[in-house]
Amino acid sequence: MSRVTETTLEIDLQALAHNYHYLRSKIKPETKFMAVVKAYAYGSDAQAIALCLQNMDVDYFAVAYVNEGVALRNAGITKPILVLHPQKVHFRTLIEHSLEPSIYSKAILTGFVSVAQEMGIHHYPVHLKFNTGLNRLGFEANELREISKIITNQKAITVRAVMSHLAATEDLEETEFTLTQLQRFEVICKEVDALFKPAPLKHVLNTSGIINYPQAQYDMVRSGIGLYGYGNDSDVDNELKPIGTLKTIIAQKHFIKAGETVGYNRKYKSDKETITATLPLGHADGIGREYGHGKTYVSINGHKAPIIGNVCMDMIMVDVTGIECEEGDEVIIFGKGLPASEFSETANTISYELLTGLSQRISRVIKN
Ligand SMILES: *Cc1c(COP(=O)(O)O)cnc(C)c1O
């Protein structure tokens, strides 16, 4: 393994390929695969990840906002890109970069149609998003006839796909609710096929949906977290490989006497002689204050070192008493061998939040 010389997120493209092939193996060969690369590809590097996936012939990409799609186009992504939550103010930019909007309300629909008409566009592909129970974004099923009238009476846009998003695919205690959402989606799909020709694509499953509800894969699935190596389930995690490993180095060691304190507000008090190591990353890098006070470990030369005291903005201190280590030695925060899912659990949060919270000042290094 390579040694780092500063705080670095190592991104392993071989692990990405492994995860992609694993997820693909769970769906039919003809089902399209949409790679969700929003939020810097879950805190990694959207351009590198998307280019790698494009080379592996992924069918579609998804981002949350228009600027993320523009960055992908500028990086050479030519495959279709869905924008999950486009903002009205960016509709023109979206069209100029051939991005496909998720249309989820009448205001968004009519707003988008008028921008496309102003630009003299015909048959611009859009995805209609329906609310089936998440209650976040989406048309209600009973709006379908009205929106189909609006769409039939113009030529600027065409319905490329119909979609919905499930609330609890990873939670098997919510299976009944998920099946209800899927039934609602099925009803919408049938009506849509009667109203729009050619029949639009249908897509509803996220990563845990692919694993737990493969019968609902329709024409396309949308996967994010699984590509990055996490499956919201320990059995699935065992099949996947974390693509990102966050590493840093020991900046300085301190020899603390019994009764001394460490860090801001003196929140760590030593009851014996203690050796600490200061590491150059902090809450400004995405390691929040919840990770302090001995709850969370990092790995140094194969040993667990707890994060002690208050996490600072740019640094954390760990207890390395009894661990053989020197200034400059490598430290693994999470990733290979220390999954982000377990690390994040110590702060009562999830891998999604930990990964997407990693700040842009951490250098990213692409491997393999
Ligand atoms: C983020 C997102 C996904 C991806 O979900 P994962 O659980 O990361 O696979 C899929 N669909 C929508 C609408 C999303 O917002």
The ligand as a Tripos MOL2 file, in Angstrom:
@<TRIPOS>MOLECULE
LIG
   15    15     1     0     0
SMALL
NO_CHARGES

@<TRIPOS>ATOM
      1 C1        -29.6790    9.7440   -4.1880 C.3       1 LIG1
      2 C2        -30.7580    9.0860   -4.9560 C.ar      1 LIG1
      3 C3        -30.6040    7.7630   -5.4290 C.ar      1 LIG1
      4 C4        -29.4390    6.8810   -5.0400 C.3       1 LIG1
      5 O1        -29.6890    6.2320   -3.8230 O.3       1 LIG1
      6 P1        -28.6670    5.1690   -3.1920 P.3       1 LIG1
      7 O2        -29.3300    4.7230   -1.9520 O.co2     1 LIG1
      8 O3        -27.4100    5.9230   -2.9300 O.co2     1 LIG1
      9 O4        -28.4690    4.0990   -4.2080 O.co2     1 LIG1
     10 C5        -31.5960    7.2650   -6.2540 C.ar      1 LIG1
     11 N1        -32.6910    7.9930   -6.5580 N.ar      1 LIG1
     12 C6        -32.8850    9.2570   -6.0970 C.ar      1 LIG1
     13 C7        -34.1270    9.9850   -6.4620 C.3       1 LIG1
     14 C8        -31.9310    9.8370   -5.2640 C.ar      1 LIG1
     15 O5        -32.1460   11.0660   -4.7690 O.3       1 LIG1
@<TRIPOS>BOND
     1     1     2 1
     2     2     3 ar
     3     2    14 ar
     4     3     4 1
     5     3    10 ar
     6     4     5 1
     7     5     6 1
     8     6     7 2
     9     6     8 1
    10     6     9 1
    11    10    11 ar
    12    11    12 ar
    13    12    13 1
    14    12    14 ar
    15    14    15 1
@<TRIPOS>SUBSTRUCTURE
     1 LIG1         1 GROUP 0 **** ****
